[in-house]
């Protein structure tokens, strides 16, 4: 029993230390490709391969971290509360923008999966790709999808969104900072928001608000879908 607990703690500590190092690397260079979730995952994979550690052993600690992610979604209430007046003032355009983003995401996933004849379990795992990881994992559990695929999709979506956000804003001639933030937060969650913060304080605030609203609406849609699947 003591040995098992020690093993779990060891892998939890290793995972956290690797993430901290990768996060410091990202904060120093501010490159989307150095996203700490992506880079730390690569390091952990290399670690498991080099030292021939079975994934089942590592996941004894990893599963603990994954299970903790669920309750952490309550943190998203903070940006909602802090920006409650902006939400009320711009309620219709914000909800409209977020809803349009969610609709586009779902239609794109369904359309591409049908075109390429991709299994439904994979499709269900991709529905939550545009919301932050804790909520995405919980959403995938509801649909009994594959959590690993969801996490990969979330990371890829965030990195892609953060990378092309300035280009879309520039060539799309988007002038409103709130519109910029809502678009980034809705499509590329926290990773995109880190880029939005660099683009401007109001843009970052709007993007943070969009993360919470997008997550809540997406979860509600997935719960409804689950009743019809």
Secondary structure, DSSP 8 states (H G I E B T S, - for coil): -HHHHHHHHHHHHHHHHHHHHHHHHHHHH--GGG-HHHHHHHHHHHHHHHTT--HHHHHHHHHHHHHHHHHGGGGGHHHHHHTHHHHHHTHHHHHHHHHHHHHHHHHHHHHHHHHTT--HHHHHHHTTTTS-HHHHHHHHHHTT--HHHHHHHHHHHHHHHHHHHHHHHHHTT---HHHHHHHHHHHHHHHHHHHHHHH-HHHHHHHHHHHHHHHHHHHHHHHHHHTT-
